[in-house]
Amino acid sequence: MSAALAIQAKAIAARAARNQLAQGAILTNPAGLRRFRAALGDALYAPVHIACWGDSITEGVGTENSSNILSNLVADTQGWPGQIRALLAARLGLPGGGAITPFFTGSDSRVAKTGSPVADSVIGPMKWGARIKSADMVEFTTPACTAVDILYWAGGSADGSVIGGFTYQVDGGTVTTGLVGGANATPGYRVLSLTGLVNSAHVVRLVGGHASNVQHISAIRYHNNQGIVVSRWGRAGWTVPDMLGIGEASRNNAATGSAYSRARLLAAIGGYGEHLTIIALGQNDATLQNVAMGGGSGGEAVGIVYPNVETYETSLRSVVNSVTAAGGCCLLLNTALPPPGGATVPAGGQPYYAYHEAARRIAADTDHVAHLSIADRWGLSGDMSLAENVSMGLLSAATSVHPSRRGHGDIAGALAQTLLRPDLVTA
């Protein structure tokens, strides 16, 4: 590490130690959340949508004290997105809501599939969506709710032609066309809202509308036409370049050679009408900063890139610009801590916390963007020691960056305070 970076790392560590002594979570640019605050003012009468994008921590690893996710339902309810969903519902006294994707890690009793739905690698959220044809069905069982949103991509090929279409059926009722198959449609992410349902659990069945043309289904959201709806889009191992379709093959996420597909992946971030998009990425970027990404094949393939701090910041700016242009706002959240042994990546490289500082810079100079770092609350390894976080039960294992269920709850508590009273946690 260079002398300049060493000085920066020491300054960052000292700042983080001071913040942790105050047990604070420091919000940069609280005014960046004003679009969300305005939407929250209508929460008694309309749903307020939050989307949580991130890596394995957002996906919920650690909730079962395991390095894997065994139950997607447990991860969805006990990870920090699920716990903030419950906390905000309790604070507001309103039922909340969430989302369910066709594909996921582990098991999930809420989802059934017949035929041959295929995991979709060219749409959001984070490639958990499905491609279906007329022989394919995806069925979701929701918690009690009065409304269901079907999130999908309208448009087949790059010019939006020959879409697959789909039908939907609620609780075994009338089969209704949601999107006509075999026709043309303007490409884009769409939300089909089914409202006026009885307040109970519902079974929503989606079937492809065309024998040969595929339809892209992203997820469903359930809610009660009021309160805060928290959707969880997390995938283990992901970096910010992954969100842009610039992957790394050893993690089964090779870069796409299509500029159109990369644009489609980017458009999903904040593309379902969310008022607030929380982006919790950076740990894997730091860990993999010496690993080549990009490349791919095809005339529009990107070149080789490395997820160093500069790439992280440039890519993250592309993401937040897309979200804010769509009318939402962003909270950049750094959830993980440096691993035991110090603040730099093995074999040299840039400090882990430099990624937190890059996200903080974006919030400081970009409208409708704020930043929060959990390292401000828990401290850096080597300052307020990681061993203390383990002894307090905040981490799932002594050498893990993954929070335990309690740690996920502490992150959710910090977020609840931040989102409901940002004036209390500003820097």
C-alpha positions, 0 to 999 in steps of 0.5 A, a space after each residue: 500500500 502506498 504511503 498516501 493510502 496508508 495515511 488515508 487508512 489511518 485517518 479513516 480508522 481514527 474516524 471510524 473509532 470515534 464514531 463507534 465510541 458514540 455508537 452512531 451510524 453517520 448519514 451523509 447528505 440527509 437531504 438526498 433522501 427527501 424524495 423518500 421522505 415525501 413519499 413517506 408522508 403518504 404512507 397511510 394511503 399508498 404503498 411506499 416502496 424500498 428496494 434493497 440491492 446487495 451481496 450475500 449480506 443482503 441476501 441473508 447469509 448468516 441468519 442461520 449461522 451458516 455460510 449458505 442460505 438453506 431457507 430463502 424464507 428465513 433469509 427474507 424475514 430474518 436478514 436486515 431487509 426483512 427485519 427493517 420491513 418488520 420494524 418499519 411496519 411496527 413503528 408506523 402501525 401499518 402492515 408492510 410488504 415485500 417481494 418474492 422472486 421465481 428463483 432464489 438460493 435454498 428452498 422456498 415454500 412460497 414458490 412452485 414451478 412447472 414446465 421448464 421456467 429458466 432463470 433469466 440472465 438478462 433482466 433484473 433483479 440480479 438475475 433471479 427472474 424467470 423466462 416462461 413460455 406457454 408450457 411454463 408456470 410460476 406460482 407464488 403464495 403470498 402472506 396476507 395482503 390486499 394487493 399484488 404487483 407483477 413485475 415484468 419486462 415488456 419487450 422481447 428482442 432488442 427492438 421490443 418485438 415478439 414478446 411472450 406475454 403471460 396470463 395470471 390467475 389469483 386463488 384459482 379464479 379467472 385466467 386473465 391476460 396480463 400481456 398479450 403474447 406474440 405482439 409488439 411492446 415498448 421495451 421497459 420494466 412494467 408493474 401490473 397491480 392487482 388490487 382490491 383483494 381480500 385481506 388474506 394469503 393469496 396464490 398467484 399463478 403466472 403462465 407464459 402466453 406464447 409457445 415459442 416467444 419467452 416472457 421475462 418475469 422479474 418477481 411479485 410484490 405483495 402489500 396492502 396499498 399502504 405502509 412500507 414495502 421492502 423488497 430484497 434483491 441480494 445475491 452472494 458474491 456480487 460486486 457493483 460491476 456485476 450489476 452492470 453485466 460486467 461479471 467474472 466467470 468463476 462466480 458464474 456471472 460472465 460478462 454479457 457481450 450485448 450493450 442492450 442487455 447491460 442497459 437492461 440490467 442497469 434499468 432494473 435498478 430503481 425501475 419498478 417504481 421504488 421511492 428508495 433504492 438501498 445499494 449495499 455493495 463493496 465488500 466483494 469489490 474490495 476482496 476481488 479488486 485484483 481479479 479480472 472482470 469483463 471481457 466476454 464475447 461479441 462485438 459489444 463486449 467490454 474490456 477487462 476491468 478490475 473492481 478497484 476503488 476507481 472502478 467501484 466509484 465509476 460503476 456506482 455513479 452509473 447506478 445511482 444516476 440511473 435510479 435518480 433519473 427514474 425519479 427515486 433516491 439512493 441510500 448507499 449502505 456499506 454493511 460489511 467490515 474488514 476481515 480480521 488482520 487489518 484494513 488492507 486486502 491481502 497481496 496489497 491493494 486498496 483499503 477496504 474502508 476506501 470503498 466506504 469513503 468512495 460511496 460517501 464521496 458520491 453521496 456528498 456530491 450527488 443529489 438524491 443520494 445519501 450514505 451510511 456505513 455500518 463500520 461507523 457503528 461497529 468499528 474497524 478490525 483492529 480498532 474496536 475489535 472484531 472479537 467484541 462484535 463476535 462476543 456480542 453476537 453480531 457476527 455469525 462466526 469469528 472470521 466472517 463478515 456475515 452478520 448473525 441474525 442479531 447483527 442483521 437486526 442491528 443493521 435494520 435498527 440503524 436503518 430504521 432510525 436513519 429513514 424515519 429520523 435522518 436529522 438524528 444521525 447526520 454528519 
